[in-house]
Structures are given as structure tokens and as C-alpha cells.
Amino acid sequence: MSNRLKEYGSQVLNDYIQYRPTSSSIKPVHVANGLFRLVSGESYTVDALNEWIIRWKQGKEVNPATEIRDKYNDAFDDNGFDDDEINMLRYYLNIIFNADNAAFPSANNTVLTISSKTQVRGSVALEAGLHSFLYRILTTEVNGQASPCLELIKEFLENENDDLSRIAAPLTKFAKKKAHDQTAKTDLPMLSGVELRLRSSFDKLAENEMFSGNKLLTLERIILFGCFAIINHLSSKVLDLSSEFPVDDRVPILIDADGGLDSVKYASEETLVVAKLLIERFFEKGLEEILSLENYDTFTHEEMLVRINDLRLEESSRRTSNREEEEEKRKSYRALYLGYFEQLQDPFEAFIKASRFKLFADEYDTDPSTFISTFGGRIALLAPRAQGGKRKRYSPDPLIMEILLLTILEPGRGLTLSQFGQELWNRYGIIFGANPEADYEKLTNWKVTQNTPGDLAGDLAKNAEKIADTLISMGYGKRYADGVTFISLRG
């Protein structure tokens, strides 16, 4: 890819989404580490805790108990531990602090479960700037105020009275502290569209969590919602950038209760496909804005071919290159352009699509649409959870449903199931059948219903009943004799 086009790609990512979700290895703990570091303004070395957790490398013991005892003698009481006791303790520490499997023999890239600021480490590549996007959402002033989430996170990270922080304390005392810049930017653009809706959700979640008394659960909820927010933003932002969408439209997220209704299951899979297509359009919109500044939108078909032939195609950041490879890349680029041009008969649009494809094929380990499949599985938003060839659908774990509920409801204010469904649509584009006819119409508008098997309209109502049953079993709903279900926070 040419250096200039790399710059285009970088500009698109920086100007339009502020983060680089281009790895399938990103995990929620990476998001947590980056965000917590920005909020607390501190990070610590995690070498001691990491050496206890990691005992093996490629089947060979790298940190035997005898070395652990000698190196961390100050961590033991006067009675000490024998080797078996040390190794058993290390086994349990691994389960607790390596829950996301993000620890490695070298601490350079390790990110551990975080219960306090002492487990926050410096930056790692897999954070991918995701935390900066969330931090911007939280720090940008709305009605003259930053999000209450910031103070809540900082307060909980300072508090080390929870069980996990006390367990880690004998080892985190070996850590070295480093300060990080917390300077707030004063030139941040005002939030609007999907970003403003997500900020409102963060604020409501913080308000509902302030008196929960469960620090660890609150931090988990904030991070899981942050991960959902990244996915929702990626798929929805193009609606804010393009005039072809009505202002009140949303990208549909059809939640499938349990996979038991084939029509709902299929339609949910299709809404995930829609989201991925709109992510591609998001990046194309960015390229369109940038390339228009250099008058690419005025090029004829012949001029565009000349431009492609004149581009200097450098070696990819992931491959070595020679002159023959450069020409092969040029042929591939030209073929992509010609293929899109044959379909679209628009040289600028064809060039945009070819450039977007080449940027992600040649420069990154994965593309954002693949990223949301793997990342969505990791936060239990999508099913099946594991990576693989099966089609994924929106089928969130009850914890995710609980978090979404906490971003909308207020204490003492109940909503009917229908009202709750409308709130979810307005905020996130979520559909689950609470308003079957309206939900079916929304899916039809997005061309999701065309090939759906069975009676989708009827099955949407059944799906809503299953979702209601789940919320009732969690203590967030009540069904009355007249069949009306009310959703509210637990008293």
C-alpha cells in the first residue's frame, strides 16, 4: 500500500473513530487497562504478580517455586510456604488475575484482571486506542459537566478494601508507580448522534451504580458497557455522517432470546451482517471526505486508472516487498477498482471501495467487521461465543441485558415491556419483539425480513415473552394478571 494511502487510512481512523479496532486478539481487559490508566493518572509494573501467575512457557517451567521463594521472600509471613503450597497458590492467582488469558511469560504485554489502581499497567499495543475513544466520550462536557463515571471509577480504583485487591497486596507492593498525563483537552468537539446517546447511557449507569456497594461488579459493568459502546458506535456512526439516513433511524440489533425460534435466529444473524456492512460504509465515508480534498471525486474513469498506475506501492507493514510484488499489488488494486467500477459505474465510489479493501487486507491483522464478531463474542453479546465458522447472532448473556437495563432505567420509574423496547431502540437500535409490528417494519426497512424463514412477525412476540421471562427471573420485571409486564430496577 502506498505511504500516502496509509496516511489516508490513519486519518480516517483518527478523525472518524479515534481508535484502531484492527486485531482479533483485543480483550475487555485491554480496554479496562487503558481507560483506568487515563482515569487514575497512574500505572504500575506488574512483574511480581505476573511471575507468580506464569509458571510455564511452551511446556517448560520458567518460574519455579524455589526462585519465587527467594525473590519474593518478603511476601510471606514468618511461617513460609513449601513448594506445593506456593504452586497451589499460584494456580489460584492465575484463575483470578488471568481471567481474560492476557498474561504472558514476559510482562511487557501482560494485562491482568484489575481490581485497583495497583493492577493498572502501562500501555500495550492491543489497547488499540479503544480507551482513548471511551475517555473522550466521558470527559467531553455535556451541560458543562464531565461524566460521573470518571469520579466513580477513580474512587473505586483508589479503594483497595475488596477481596481481590487484598489478595494481590503482598505482590503489588513490589510494583513501581508511574504517573500519566490527565490533562483534559479543551478543544473537544461537542458530542452528537450516537456518541451523545452513549454518553447519556454511561451517565445513567454511573448514577445507578453509585450506591450499589459492589465495587468489582460496578467496574465490570462499566467496562462491559464500554465494550458494547465501541461496537455500537462502529456500526452506527455512518448514520450521523451520511444524509441518506433519517435522523431517528437506527442500525437494527435483533436480540435472539435463546436460539429456539429459527426465524428470529436467522433475522438476528442478518442484523449482524447489516452492522458489518455499515462499518465498511463508515470507513468509506471517511475516505470519501479525505480524498475529496484532493479532487479525486472529479477524476474520470481513465484518470483514475492512470492515478492507480502512478501510485508508488510500498511494502506492506506485514510483508517484505520487491518490485515484482509491488506490481502484483498494483494489479490487484487495479482489478479491485475495475470490479467495483463495473458494478457501480462511478469511478470515485469504485476507488473508495477498492482503497478501503486494500487498506484492511494489506495493513492490518483483521478488519473492523471481523473485530466485532470476535470482540462481541468475548463480552457475551454474540452467540456462539467461541470463534469459528458458525454464523453469529445477537444473543447477549443476562449480565449484558442487566447492564443495558441499568443504562436506561431510573429508580422508582417502571416501564412497560413495550416502552422498554422503544427505549432500547431509541438508544441503541435494539429490537427484541416488544412491539412486534413496529419491530417487524423496522427490520423490513433494513431488508432483513426478505429471506427470513417462518413467521417472523409472530415469532418476534414469542421472543419478547422469553426476554421478559429472563428479566422477571432476574428480579427486574413483574407480569400482572392482565398480561402486562413492567420492567423496573430492584427496590
C-alpha positions as CSV (number, residue, x, y, z in Angstrom):
1,M,0.0,0.0,0.0
2,S,1.4,3.4,-0.8
3,N,2.6,5.6,2.0
4,R,0.0,8.2,1.0
5,L,-2.8,5.7,1.2
6,K,-1.5,4.6,4.6
7,E,-1.8,8.2,5.7
8,Y,-5.4,8.3,4.4
9,G,-6.2,5.2,6.4
10,S,-4.6,6.7,9.5
11,Q,-6.5,9.9,9.1
12,V,-9.8,8.0,8.7
13,L,-9.2,6.1,11.9
14,N,-8.1,9.1,13.8
15,D,-10.6,11.6,12.5
16,Y,-13.7,9.4,12.4
17,I,-13.4,6.8,15.1
18,Q,-10.4,7.7,17.2
19,Y,-9.3,4.1,17.7
20,R,-8.0,1.2,15.7
21,P,-10.0,-2.0,16.3
22,T,-7.9,-4.0,13.9
23,S,-6.9,-7.0,15.9
24,S,-8.9,-10.1,16.7
25,S,-6.9,-10.5,19.9
26,I,-8.3,-7.5,21.7
27,K,-10.0,-8.4,25.0
28,P,-12.1,-6.4,27.5
29,V,-9.2,-6.3,30.0
30,H,-7.2,-4.3,27.4
31,V,-10.0,-1.7,27.3
32,A,-10.1,-1.7,31.1
33,N,-6.4,-1.2,31.4
34,G,-6.2,1.8,29.1
35,L,-9.3,3.5,30.4
36,F,-8.4,3.0,34.1
37,R,-4.9,4.3,33.4
38,L,-6.3,7.5,31.9
39,V,-8.8,8.0,34.7
40,S,-6.4,7.3,37.6
41,G,-3.4,9.0,36.0
42,E,-1.2,6.2,37.2
43,S,0.2,2.9,36.2
44,Y,2.3,0.2,37.9
45,T,4.7,-2.5,36.9
46,V,3.1,-5.9,37.1
47,D,6.2,-8.1,37.1
48,A,5.8,-9.6,40.5
49,L,2.2,-10.6,40.1
50,N,2.9,-11.8,36.5
51,E,5.8,-14.0,37.7
52,W,3.6,-15.7,40.2
53,I,0.8,-16.3,37.7
54,I,3.0,-17.6,34.8
55,R,4.7,-20.8,35.7
56,W,5.1,-22.4,32.3
57,K,6.4,-21.4,28.8
58,Q,6.0,-23.9,26.0
59,G,5.7,-26.7,28.5
60,K,8.8,-25.8,30.4
61,E,8.8,-24.3,33.9
62,V,10.2,-20.8,33.8
63,N,9.5,-19.5,37.3
64,P,10.0,-22.5,39.7
65,A,8.8,-22.3,43.3
66,T,12.3,-22.2,44.7
67,E,13.1,-19.0,42.7
68,I,9.7,-17.5,43.7
69,R,10.5,-18.1,47.3
70,D,14.0,-16.5,47.1
71,K,12.8,-13.5,45.1
72,Y,9.6,-12.7,47.0
73,N,10.5,-13.8,50.5
74,D,9.1,-10.5,51.8
75,A,5.7,-11.6,50.6
76,F,5.5,-14.5,53.0
77,D,4.7,-14.4,56.7
78,D,7.0,-16.0,59.3
79,N,5.7,-19.5,58.7
80,G,6.5,-19.5,55.0
81,F,5.2,-21.9,52.3
82,D,6.6,-25.1,50.9
83,D,6.8,-25.6,47.1
84,D,3.5,-27.4,46.8
85,E,1.7,-24.7,48.7
86,I,3.4,-22.0,46.6
87,N,2.4,-23.7,43.3
88,M,-1.2,-24.2,44.5
89,L,-1.4,-20.5,45.4
90,R,0.0,-19.6,42.0
91,Y,-2.7,-21.8,40.4
92,Y,-5.5,-19.9,42.1
93,L,-3.8,-16.5,41.4
94,N,-3.8,-17.4,37.7
95,I,-7.5,-18.2,37.7
96,I,-8.3,-14.9,39.5
97,F,-5.9,-12.4,37.8
98,N,-5.6,-14.0,34.3
99,A,-9.3,-14.4,33.7
100,D,-9.1,-13.0,30.1
101,N,-6.0,-15.0,29.3
102,A,-4.0,-11.9,28.6
103,A,-0.9,-12.8,30.7
104,F,2.4,-13.9,29.1
105,P,5.8,-15.1,30.3
106,S,7.1,-11.7,29.6
107,A,5.3,-8.9,31.5
108,N,5.8,-6.5,28.6
109,N,2.5,-7.3,27.0
110,T,0.7,-8.8,30.0
111,V,-2.6,-7.2,31.2
112,L,-4.2,-8.7,34.4
113,T,-7.6,-8.6,36.0
114,I,-7.9,-5.1,37.5
115,S,-9.4,-4.5,40.9
116,S,-7.4,-1.4,41.9
117,K,-5.0,1.1,40.5
118,T,-2.1,-1.1,41.6
119,Q,-3.0,-3.6,38.8
120,V,-3.2,-0.9,36.1
121,R,-0.1,-1.1,33.9
122,G,1.4,0.9,31.1
123,S,0.1,0.8,27.6
124,V,0.2,-2.3,25.4
125,A,-0.4,-2.5,21.6
126,L,-3.7,-4.4,22.0
127,E,-5.4,-1.4,23.7
128,A,-5.6,-0.1,20.1
129,G,-6.7,3.3,21.2
130,L,-10.1,2.0,22.3
131,H,-9.6,3.5,25.7
132,S,-9.0,6.9,24.2
133,F,-12.3,6.9,22.4
134,L,-14.1,6.0,25.6
135,Y,-12.2,8.5,27.6
136,R,-13.2,11.2,25.2
137,I,-16.9,10.3,25.5
138,L,-16.6,10.5,29.3
139,T,-14.5,13.7,29.5
140,T,-16.3,15.8,26.9
141,E,-18.5,18.2,28.8
142,V,-22.3,17.8,28.4
143,N,-24.3,20.6,30.1
144,G,-21.0,21.8,31.5
145,Q,-20.1,18.5,33.2
146,A,-17.9,15.5,32.5
147,S,-19.4,12.1,33.1
148,P,-20.0,11.0,36.7
149,C,-18.5,7.7,35.6
150,L,-15.0,9.2,35.8
151,E,-15.2,10.0,39.6
152,L,-16.8,6.7,40.2
153,I,-14.0,4.7,38.5
154,K,-11.3,6.8,40.2
155,E,-12.9,6.4,43.7
156,F,-13.2,2.6,43.2
157,L,-9.6,2.2,41.9
158,E,-8.3,4.1,45.0
159,N,-10.3,1.8,47.3
160,E,-8.3,-1.4,47.9
161,N,-10.6,-2.9,50.6
162,D,-12.1,-5.5,48.2
163,D,-11.1,-9.2,48.4
164,L,-9.1,-9.2,45.1
165,S,-7.0,-6.2,46.0
166,R,-6.2,-7.7,49.4
167,I,-5.2,-10.9,47.8
168,A,-2.8,-9.1,45.4
169,A,-1.5,-6.7,48.0
170,P,1.6,-8.7,49.1
171,L,2.8,-8.7,45.5
172,T,1.7,-5.3,44.3
173,K,3.8,-3.8,47.0
174,F,6.8,-4.7,44.8
175,A,5.4,-2.6,41.9
176,K,6.8,0.7,40.8
177,K,4.4,3.6,40.1
178,K,4.5,5.9,37.1
179,A,2.4,9.0,36.6
180,H,0.4,9.6,33.4
181,D,-0.9,12.8,31.9
182,Q,-4.5,13.5,32.7
183,T,-4.6,16.9,31.1
184,A,-8.1,17.5,29.8
185,K,-8.4,18.7,26.3
186,T,-10.4,21.9,26.0
187,D,-11.0,21.8,22.2
188,L,-13.0,18.6,22.1
189,P,-16.0,18.7,19.7
190,M,-19.4,18.6,21.2
191,L,-20.9,15.1,21.3
192,S,-23.8,14.4,19.0
193,G,-25.7,11.5,17.5
194,V,-24.6,8.0,18.6
195,E,-21.8,9.4,20.8
196,L,-24.2,11.7,22.8
197,R,-26.6,8.7,23.3
198,L,-23.7,6.5,24.6
199,R,-22.6,9.3,26.9
200,S,-26.1,9.6,28.3
201,S,-26.0,5.8,28.9
202,F,-22.7,6.0,30.8
203,D,-24.1,8.8,33.0
204,K,-27.2,6.8,33.8
205,L,-25.2,3.7,34.6
206,A,-22.9,5.6,36.9
207,E,-25.9,7.1,38.7
208,N,-27.4,3.7,39.2
209,E,-24.1,2.3,40.4
210,M,-23.2,5.0,42.9
211,F,-24.9,3.2,45.8
212,S,-24.5,-0.4,44.7
213,G,-21.9,-1.2,47.3
214,N,-20.3,-3.7,44.9
215,K,-17.1,-2.1,43.6
216,L,-15.9,-5.1,41.5
217,L,-19.3,-5.6,39.8
218,T,-19.6,-1.9,39.1
219,L,-16.2,-1.8,37.4
220,E,-17.1,-4.9,35.4
221,R,-20.4,-3.3,34.3
222,I,-18.7,-0.1,33.2
223,I,-16.1,-1.9,31.1
224,L,-18.5,-4.3,29.5
225,F,-20.8,-1.5,28.6
226,G,-17.8,0.4,27.2
227,C,-17.0,-2.6,25.0
228,F,-20.6,-2.7,23.8
229,A,-20.4,1.1,23.2
230,I,-17.4,0.6,20.9
231,I,-19.3,-2.0,18.8
232,N,-22.5,0.1,18.7
233,H,-20.5,3.2,17.7
234,L,-18.6,1.4,14.9
235,S,-21.8,0.1,13.3
236,S,-23.9,3.3,13.9
237,K,-21.6,6.3,13.3
238,V,-22.2,6.3,9.5
239,L,-25.8,7.2,10.1
240,D,-24.5,10.5,11.6
241,L,-22.2,11.2,8.7
242,S,-24.5,10.4,5.8
243,S,-27.5,12.4,4.8
244,E,-29.2,9.4,3.3
245,F,-30.5,8.2,6.7
246,P,-33.4,9.7,8.7
247,V,-32.3,11.4,11.9
248,D,-34.3,9.0,14.0
249,D,-33.2,5.8,12.3
250,R,-31.0,3.2,14.0
251,V,-29.0,0.2,12.9
252,P,-31.1,-2.8,14.0
253,I,-29.7,-5.2,16.6
254,L,-32.2,-8.0,16.9
255,I,-31.7,-9.8,20.2
256,D,-32.5,-13.5,20.0
257,A,-33.6,-14.8,23.4
258,D,-32.4,-18.4,23.1
259,G,-32.0,-19.6,19.5
260,G,-35.2,-21.6,19.8
261,L,-37.1,-19.7,17.1
262,D,-35.5,-20.2,13.7
263,S,-36.9,-17.0,12.1
264,V,-35.6,-14.8,14.9
265,K,-32.3,-16.6,14.9
266,Y,-31.8,-16.1,11.2
267,A,-33.0,-12.4,11.3
268,S,-30.6,-11.7,14.2
269,E,-27.8,-13.1,12.1
270,E,-28.8,-10.8,9.3
271,T,-28.8,-7.7,11.5
272,L,-25.2,-8.5,12.4
273,V,-24.4,-8.7,8.7
274,V,-26.1,-5.2,8.3
275,A,-23.9,-3.9,11.1
276,K,-20.7,-5.1,9.4
277,L,-21.7,-3.6,6.0
278,L,-22.3,-0.3,7.7
279,I,-18.9,-0.4,9.4
280,E,-17.4,-0.7,5.9
281,R,-19.5,2.3,4.8
282,F,-18.3,4.2,7.8
283,F,-14.7,3.8,6.7
284,E,-15.6,4.6,3.1
285,K,-17.3,7.8,4.2
286,G,-14.1,8.8,5.9
287,L,-12.0,8.1,2.8
288,E,-14.6,10.0,0.7
289,E,-14.2,13.1,2.9
290,I,-10.4,12.9,2.8
291,L,-9.9,12.1,-0.9
292,S,-12.4,14.7,-2.0
293,L,-9.9,17.3,-0.6
294,E,-7.5,16.1,-3.3
295,N,-10.2,16.3,-6.0
296,Y,-10.4,12.5,-6.5
297,D,-14.1,13.0,-6.9
298,T,-13.6,14.8,-10.2
299,F,-11.5,12.1,-11.8
300,T,-12.9,10.3,-14.8
301,H,-12.6,6.5,-15.1
302,E,-9.5,6.9,-17.3
303,E,-7.9,9.4,-15.0
304,M,-8.5,7.1,-12.0
305,L,-6.7,4.2,-13.8
306,V,-3.8,6.5,-14.6
307,R,-3.7,7.5,-10.9
308,I,-3.6,3.9,-9.8
309,N,-0.8,3.2,-12.2
310,D,1.2,6.1,-10.9
311,L,0.8,5.3,-7.2
312,R,4.0,4.1,-5.5
313,L,3.1,0.9,-3.8
314,E,5.4,0.5,-0.8
315,E,6.0,-2.7,1.1
316,S,3.2,-3.6,3.5
317,S,3.9,-3.3,7.2
318,R,3.2,-7.0,7.4
319,R,5.2,-8.2,4.4
320,T,8.5,-7.8,2.7
321,S,8.3,-6.5,-0.8
322,N,10.2,-6.4,-4.1
323,R,9.5,-4.9,-7.5
324,E,7.6,-8.0,-8.6
325,E,5.4,-8.0,-5.5
326,E,4.8,-4.3,-6.0
327,E,3.5,-4.9,-9.5
328,E,1.3,-7.7,-8.2
329,K,-0.2,-5.4,-5.6
330,R,-0.8,-2.8,-8.3
331,K,-2.6,-5.4,-10.5
332,S,-4.7,-6.5,-7.5
333,Y,-5.6,-2.9,-6.7
334,R,-6.5,-2.2,-10.4
335,A,-8.6,-5.4,-10.6
336,L,-10.5,-4.4,-7.4
337,Y,-11.1,-1.0,-8.8
338,L,-12.3,-2.3,-12.2
339,G,-14.6,-4.9,-10.4
340,Y,-16.3,-2.2,-8.4
341,F,-16.5,0.2,-11.3
342,E,-18.2,-2.4,-13.4
343,Q,-20.9,-2.7,-10.7
344,L,-21.2,1.0,-9.8
345,Q,-20.2,2.9,-12.9
346,D,-18.8,5.6,-10.6
347,P,-15.0,6.0,-10.6
348,F,-14.8,7.8,-7.3
349,E,-17.1,5.3,-5.4
350,A,-15.2,2.4,-7.0
351,F,-11.8,3.8,-5.9
352,I,-13.1,4.4,-2.4
353,K,-14.3,0.8,-2.1
354,A,-11.1,-0.6,-3.6
355,S,-8.9,1.5,-1.3
356,R,-10.9,0.5,1.8
357,F,-10.5,-3.1,0.9
358,K,-6.7,-2.8,0.3
359,L,-6.1,-0.9,3.5
360,F,-7.5,-3.6,5.6
361,A,-6.3,-6.5,3.5
362,D,-2.7,-5.3,3.4
363,E,-2.1,-3.3,6.6
364,Y,-4.0,-4.8,9.5
365,D,-4.3,-8.2,11.0
366,T,-8.1,-8.1,10.7
367,D,-10.8,-5.6,9.7
368,P,-13.3,-3.9,12.0
369,S,-16.2,-6.1,10.9
370,T,-14.3,-9.2,11.9
371,F,-13.3,-7.4,15.0
372,I,-16.9,-7.0,16.2
373,S,-17.5,-10.8,15.7
374,T,-14.6,-11.8,18.0
375,F,-14.9,-8.9,20.4
376,G,-18.7,-9.3,20.6
377,G,-18.2,-13.0,21.5
378,R,-15.8,-12.1,24.2
379,I,-18.2,-9.8,26.0
380,A,-21.0,-12.3,25.6
381,L,-23.0,-10.1,23.3
382,L,-22.9,-12.6,20.4
383,A,-23.5,-16.3,20.1
384,P,-21.9,-18.7,19.6
385,R,-19.3,-17.2,22.0
386,A,-16.3,-19.1,20.6
387,Q,-14.6,-18.2,17.4
388,G,-15.3,-20.4,14.4
389,G,-17.1,-20.7,11.1
390,K,-20.7,-20.6,12.5
391,R,-22.8,-17.5,11.8
392,K,-23.1,-15.3,14.9
393,R,-26.1,-13.5,16.1
394,Y,-27.0,-11.1,18.9
395,S,-27.9,-13.3,21.9
396,P,-26.5,-11.5,25.0
397,D,-25.7,-13.0,28.3
398,P,-28.2,-11.9,31.0
399,L,-25.4,-9.8,32.5
400,I,-25.3,-7.7,29.3
401,M,-29.1,-7.3,29.4
402,E,-28.8,-6.2,33.0
403,I,-26.2,-3.6,32.1
404,L,-28.3,-2.2,29.2
405,L,-31.2,-2.0,31.6
406,L,-29.1,0.0,34.1
407,T,-28.2,2.5,31.4
408,I,-31.9,3.4,30.8
409,L,-34.0,2.9,33.9
410,E,-34.3,5.2,36.8
411,P,-35.1,4.2,40.4
412,G,-38.8,4.4,41.0
413,R,-39.7,4.6,37.3
414,G,-41.1,1.5,35.8
415,L,-41.6,0.9,32.1
416,T,-44.0,-1.5,30.3
417,L,-42.2,-4.1,28.2
418,S,-43.3,-2.1,25.1
419,Q,-41.9,1.1,26.5
420,F,-38.7,-0.6,27.4
421,G,-38.4,-2.0,23.9
422,Q,-38.9,1.5,22.4
423,E,-36.2,3.0,24.8
424,L,-33.7,0.3,23.6
425,W,-34.5,1.1,20.0
426,N,-34.1,4.9,20.5
427,R,-30.8,4.5,22.4
428,Y,-29.1,1.5,20.6
429,G,-31.2,0.2,17.8
430,I,-32.0,-2.9,19.8
431,I,-35.1,-4.9,18.9
432,F,-36.4,-8.0,20.6
433,G,-40.1,-8.0,19.7
434,A,-41.6,-5.9,22.5
435,N,-43.5,-4.0,19.7
436,P,-43.9,-6.8,17.2
437,E,-45.5,-4.9,14.3
438,A,-43.2,-1.9,14.6
439,D,-40.2,-4.1,15.1
440,Y,-41.1,-6.1,12.0
441,E,-41.5,-2.9,10.0
442,K,-38.0,-1.7,11.1
443,L,-36.4,-5.0,10.0
444,T,-38.3,-4.8,6.7
445,N,-36.9,-1.3,6.1
446,W,-33.4,-2.7,6.5
447,K,-34.3,-5.6,4.2
448,V,-33.7,-8.1,6.9
449,T,-37.1,-9.9,6.5
450,Q,-36.8,-10.7,2.8
451,N,-35.4,-14.3,3.2
452,T,-36.3,-15.0,6.8
453,P,-37.9,-18.4,7.2
454,G,-41.2,-18.9,9.1
455,D,-43.5,-16.4,10.7
456,L,-41.0,-13.7,11.9
457,A,-43.8,-11.3,12.9
458,G,-45.4,-13.9,15.2
459,D,-42.1,-15.2,16.5
460,L,-41.0,-11.7,17.5
461,A,-43.8,-11.6,20.0
462,K,-42.8,-15.0,21.4
463,N,-39.2,-13.9,21.6
464,A,-40.3,-10.8,23.6
465,E,-42.0,-13.1,26.1
466,K,-38.8,-15.1,26.6
467,I,-36.8,-11.9,27.2
468,A,-39.5,-10.8,29.7
469,D,-39.2,-14.1,31.5
470,T,-35.5,-13.6,31.8
471,L,-35.8,-10.1,33.2
472,I,-38.5,-11.3,35.6
473,S,-36.3,-14.2,36.8
474,M,-33.5,-11.6,37.4
475,G,-35.8,-9.5,39.6
476,Y,-36.2,-6.7,37.1
477,G,-39.7,-7.4,35.9
478,K,-43.2,-8.3,37.0
479,R,-46.1,-9.7,35.0
480,Y,-49.6,-8.7,36.1
481,A,-52.8,-10.6,35.7
482,D,-53.8,-8.6,32.6
483,G,-50.6,-9.9,30.9
484,V,-48.8,-6.5,31.0
485,T,-45.2,-6.8,32.1
486,F,-43.4,-3.9,33.9
487,I,-39.7,-3.5,33.9
488,S,-38.1,-1.7,36.8
489,L,-35.0,-1.6,39.0
490,R,-34.9,-3.8,42.0
491,G,-36.0,-2.0,45.1
